[in-house]
Amino acid sequence: MPHRFFRLLTAGLLGGALLSAQETQYTLRVDVPLVSVDVTVEDSDGNPVGTLGQNTFEVYEDGVRQDIRNFSPVSTPYNVFLLFDRSGSTRQKWAFMERAVAGFVAGLRPQDRLAIAAFDTRLESQLDWTGDRTKAARALLKLMDPKALGETHLYDSIDRALRREFKKVAGRRALVVLTDGRDTSLYLELARSNRLLDSPADRLFQKALKAARETRIPVYFVAVNTDKNLEPNAQRDEYQNLHILFPKTEMPQRYLTQVRTRMEELAEVSGGRILFPSRIEEIVPLYQQIGRELGMSYSLAYVSSNPAANGSFRRIEVRLRDSSLRITQSRSGYYAK
């Protein structure tokens, strides 16, 4: 990896240390099926508005007003877990992973904290929860270890991150994942049985999906090399191998579509979202975009007045009493399951 990336990173991260996040619990966590949504607010000139109170917001589900149970203002600390796919299929992205972390950390507020981990066949923590920029710089030396190559155990890593890594973390939380989404188990099952395993029948995926639903931690994906942003000059990978195994069929494309829609489902269920960089150079600004959104977002949660778990799509609309302000939601709705 070019040494200039490390010089840029060190210069950007050694400039100071962030204060430890406040210990106060800002959000009441109760064992009910809360529906969460993050929103950002701008004035008519496009400037972020970060001083609004709970009474400014109204939440509607399918047109029916809901009672806001939890509210976190912009000033509430965010705890962000950065998870990077370090398997062989993403090796070309490593330099941009490094720069993405540098830009993300530089944008953290004093009250925010982060943790960093990477995965291939297993999840490996690179940095425990901290607000210290110096520690983040040192953690990246481990993150970019060129020996750490292997299969992609995405679903297991997401499940572990959501259930274990946030266990002692209070306040607002988010998981940000850079990956191509190609869990090795899906590819191996296809190569072995000549059939594409549907997501409801995939035990590993369903386990990760359940963790996303139960922990209510928003999952954000920066998804590379999917069917929406396929890289024309990528090194030989699973997709290209499938063209050999299933020549002149739609199976390789169906595989890519399945990979992408699974990430979309994880993001949708958790209240996060998925971003598709059209070029590898867009990875860094997309991380900066996520950091800005988290840093200027309000978090709202409610218990739906419609208890039916019938799989129907429920549309969420957050309104402001001040019509001169513009609001952006992290999700437009969810499936009631």
Residue pairs with C-beta under 8 A, 6 or more apart in sequence:
1 94
1 95
1 98
1 144
1 146
2 95
5 95
5 98
5 99
6 98
6 140
6 141
8 99
8 102
9 98
9 99
9 101
9 102
9 137
9 140
10 137
12 102
12 103
12 105
12 106
13 102
13 105
13 106
13 133
13 134
13 136
13 137
14 133
14 134
14 137
15 133
16 133
17 131
17 132
17 133
17 134
18 108
18 109
18 110
18 112
18 113
18 130
18 131
18 132
18 133
19 110
19 111
19 131
20 113
20 131
21 77
21 79
21 111
21 112
21 113
21 131
21 171
22 77
22 111
22 171
23 170
24 170
24 171
25 170
25 171
26 72
26 76
26 77
26 170
26 171
26 172
27 70
27 72
27 76
27 170
27 171
27 172
27 299
27 301
28 69
28 70
32 69
32 303
33 303
33 304
34 69
34 70
34 216
34 301
34 302
34 303
35 61
35 66
35 271
35 301
35 302
35 303
35 304
35 314
35 316
35 334
36 70
36 216
36 218
36 271
36 299
36 300
36 301
37 59
37 271
37 299
37 300
37 301
37 316
37 318
37 329
37 330
37 331
38 218
38 271
38 293
38 294
38 297
38 298
38 299
38 300
38 329
38 330
39 57
39 297
39 298
39 300
39 318
39 327
39 328
39 329
39 330
40 48
40 293
40 296
40 297
40 298
40 327
40 328
41 48
41 49
41 50
41 52
41 298
41 320
41 325
41 326
41 327
41 328
42 48
42 49
42 325
42 326
42 328
43 49
43 324
43 325
43 326
44 324
44 325
44 326
48 296
49 325
50 73
50 74
50 75
50 296
51 74
52 73
52 74
52 298
52 320
53 73
54 68
54 71
55 321
56 320
56 321
56 322
57 68
57 71
57 298
57 300
57 318
57 319
57 320
57 321
58 65
58 318
58 319
58 320
58 321
59 65
59 66
59 68
59 300
59 302
59 316
59 317
59 318
59 319
60 66
60 316
60 317
60 318
60 319
61 302
61 304
61 305
61 306
61 314
61 315
61 316
61 317
62 306
62 314
62 315
63 315
63 317
64 305
64 306
66 302
66 303
66 304
66 305
67 302
67 303
67 305
68 300
68 301
68 302
69 301
69 302
69 303
70 299
70 300
70 301
70 302
71 298
71 299
71 300
71 301
72 171
72 172
72 298
72 299
72 300
73 298
74 295
74 296
74 297
74 298
75 111
76 111
76 171
76 172
76 299
77 109
77 111
77 112
77 113
77 171
77 172
78 109
78 112
78 113
78 171
78 172
78 173
78 174
78 294
78 295
79 112
79 113
79 114
79 115
79 129
79 166
79 169
79 171
79 172
79 173
79 174
80 104
80 112
80 113
80 114
80 115
80 173
80 174
80 175
80 176
80 291
80 294
81 114
81 115
81 116
81 117
81 161
81 165
81 166
81 173
81 174
81 175
81 176
82 101
82 104
82 114
82 115
82 116
82 117
82 176
82 178
83 117
83 118
83 119
83 123
83 157
83 158
83 161
83 175
83 176
83 177
83 178
83 179
84 97
84 116
84 117
84 118
84 119
84 143
84 177
84 178
84 179
85 93
85 118
85 119
85 120
85 152
85 154
85 177
85 178
85 179
85 180
86 94
86 118
86 119
86 120
86 143
86 145
86 148
86 149
87 119
87 120
87 121
87 149
87 150
87 151
87 152
87 184
88 120
88 149
88 150
89 152
89 180
89 182
89 225
89 237
89 238
90 178
90 179
90 180
90 224
90 225
91 149
91 235
92 234
92 235
92 280
93 178
93 224
93 280
93 283
94 144
96 280
96 281
96 283
96 284
97 143
97 144
97 178
97 283
98 140
98 143
98 144
99 283
99 284
100 178
100 222
100 283
100 284
100 286
100 287
101 116
101 136
101 140
101 143
101 287
102 140
103 284
103 285
103 287
103 288
103 291
104 114
104 176
104 287
104 288
104 290
104 291
105 114
105 133
105 136
106 133
107 288
107 291
107 292
107 295
108 114
108 131
108 291
108 295
109 295
110 131
111 131
112 131
112 295
113 129
113 130
113 131
114 127
114 129
114 130
114 131
114 136
115 125
115 127
115 128
115 129
115 130
115 165
116 125
116 126
116 127
116 136
116 139
116 140
116 143
117 123
117 124
117 125
117 126
117 127
117 157
117 161
117 165
118 124
118 126
118 143
118 148
119 152
119 153
119 154
119 157
120 148
120 149
120 150
120 151
120 152
120 153
121 150
121 151
121 153
122 153
122 156
122 157
123 153
123 156
123 157
123 160
123 161
124 148
125 165
126 139
126 140
126 142
126 143
127 135
127 136
127 139
129 169
130 136
151 184
152 179
152 180
152 182
152 183
152 184
153 183
153 184
153 185
154 179
154 181
154 182
154 183
154 208
155 183
155 185
155 202
155 204
155 205
155 207
155 208
156 204
156 207
156 208
158 175
158 177
158 208
158 211
158 212
158 219
158 266
159 204
159 207
159 208
159 211
161 175
162 175
162 208
162 211
162 212
162 215
162 217
162 219
163 211
163 215
166 173
166 175
166 215
166 217
172 299
173 217
173 218
174 217
174 218
174 219
174 220
174 272
174 294
175 217
175 218
175 219
175 220
175 270
175 272
176 220
176 222
176 287
176 290
177 219
177 220
177 221
177 222
178 221
178 222
178 224
178 283
179 221
179 222
179 223
179 224
179 263
180 223
180 224
180 225
180 226
180 259
181 221
181 223
181 226
181 259
181 260
181 262
181 263
182 237
182 238
182 239
182 259
183 204
183 205
183 259
185 202
185 204
186 196
186 197
186 202
186 205
186 255
186 258
186 259
187 238
187 242
187 255
189 195
189 197
190 196
190 197
190 242
190 251
190 255
191 241
191 242
191 245
194 246
196 251
196 254
196 255
196 258
199 205
199 206
199 209
199 258
199 261
199 262
199 265
200 206
205 262
208 266
209 265
209 266
209 269
212 219
212 266
212 269
212 270
213 269
213 270
213 337
215 270
216 270
216 271
216 301
217 270
218 270
218 271
218 272
218 330
219 266
219 267
219 270
219 272
220 267
220 272
220 273
220 274
220 275
220 290
221 263
221 266
221 267
221 272
221 273
221 274
221 275
222 275
222 277
222 283
222 286
222 287
222 290
223 229
223 260
223 263
223 274
223 275
223 276
224 231
224 277
224 280
224 283
225 231
225 234
225 237
226 256
226 259
226 260
226 263
226 276
227 253
227 256
227 257
227 259
227 260
228 260
228 276
229 276
229 277
229 278
230 239
230 256
231 280
234 240
238 255
239 252
239 255
239 256
242 251
242 252
242 255
243 252
245 251
246 252
263 274
264 274
266 272
267 273
267 274
268 331
268 334
268 335
269 334
269 335
271 330
271 331
271 334
272 330
272 331
273 330
273 331
275 286
275 289
275 290
277 283
277 286
293 330
297 330
300 318
304 314
304 336
306 314
306 336
308 336
309 336
309 337
310 336
311 335
311 336
311 337
312 335
312 336
313 333
313 334
313 335
313 336
314 333
314 334
314 335
314 336
315 332
315 333
316 329
316 331
316 332
316 333
316 334
317 329
318 327
318 329
319 327
320 327
